Amino acid sequence: MARIVIAGAGAIGASIAYQLALHGADDVVLADSEHVAAGATGKAMGGVRQQFSTAAEVRLARESIGFFEELGRPLFEQVGYMFLATTEDGLAALEQRVELQRALGVPVQSVDAGLVEGVDVDDVLGAVACWEDGVADPAGVTRELVERAEALGVDVREGVDARDVVRDVLVIAAGARSAELWPELPVRPLCRQLVEVGPVVGIPDDLPMVLEAETGFHFRRAGRSLRLAMNEPTPRWTDREEVDEALVEDWRERIGRRYPAAAGARVARAWAGLYDMTPDAHPIIGWLGDGVYAACGFSGHGFMQSPAVGKAVAEELLDGASSFDLAPYRLERFDDGGVFPEEVVL
């Protein structure tokens, strides 16, 4: 059997390695130039949602939720994802997406935003939620996958460049660094940051991920703190992982308004990571050339979609085809103009 070497031990690479081993591959190397979950995975918000604006993204997320449910606590807390709309246009956009999501089997519903303890909803016109969704520990989940893969015989190598490992097939799952391994990949890094404020008194254990549809501002419980993130007004196309202090202060003000118990809460920590963005915010999955396969460009959604991606890629590498339709994610779509931009990039 061919030796398959995976470049990148984040959630995507770890899931592919695990699924390859489950499907019978007996010569798999998972290599990372740093360590397991060293990149975007270890710095992620940890949201797991099925509420996207395009069918292709919904399907990937829908295929992944079962794995997270099986993991359960403490790695995954199924507390739900709630989107709030504060304008008529925002509410209309939410309702339009709900139609698509329901048609694909996602149990999303209109809800009374006031049912979530502590959230100020005086300006909210409507809300939708999917209670199957939730929050997870990205690094913890990835380590769990790696441990399972190792138990099945995968050779895990940290501090090793995958390009230096003898192989028959190279799988590029290196996130924002993927174009370094294959320059023709239209993947570029986007710096995004997160902030935790706290401790905050009285955060309910079942606080969902709460998201403002119009602004993209969202937050979740992280222990006794709240973890904050938001779409930035000016995208930072750079590989420098830097925190913008002006944004930190803006988000502190926003959380004080949306969740008054957090007003004035100190900054516990702030950090930045890199999204691996493609022109249409959808991943690239498939063969690039002889012996080179890509699974990258997840544009901030890789962790939550990794279970489905791992299984689909393993099937294609070993059987020549996948039970999951990977056609929408091929690199060639950019040549043909067949792009389908995802709108819910958080």
PESUL-V880571 format. One record per helix or strand of 2 or more residues. SS is the DSSP state (hx for helix, st for strand). FROM is the first residue (numbers start at 1). LEN is the number of residues. If there is no record, write none. Layout:
ss=SS from=FROM len=LEN
ss=SS from=FROM len=LEN
This chain:
ss=st from=4 len=4
ss=hx from=11 len=12
ss=st from=28 len=5
ss=hx from=40 len=4
ss=st from=47 len=2
ss=hx from=55 len=17
ss=st from=76 len=2
ss=st from=81 len=5
ss=hx from=88 len=16
ss=st from=108 len=4
ss=hx from=113 len=3
ss=st from=126 len=5
ss=st from=134 len=3
ss=hx from=138 len=14
ss=st from=155 len=4
ss=hx from=162 len=3
ss=st from=169 len=4
ss=hx from=175 len=7
ss=st from=188 len=11
ss=st from=209 len=4
ss=st from=218 len=5
ss=st from=225 len=5
ss=hx from=245 len=14
ss=hx from=260 len=3
ss=st from=267 len=11
ss=st from=284 len=6
ss=st from=292 len=5
ss=hx from=302 len=18
ss=hx from=327 len=3
ss=hx from=333 len=4
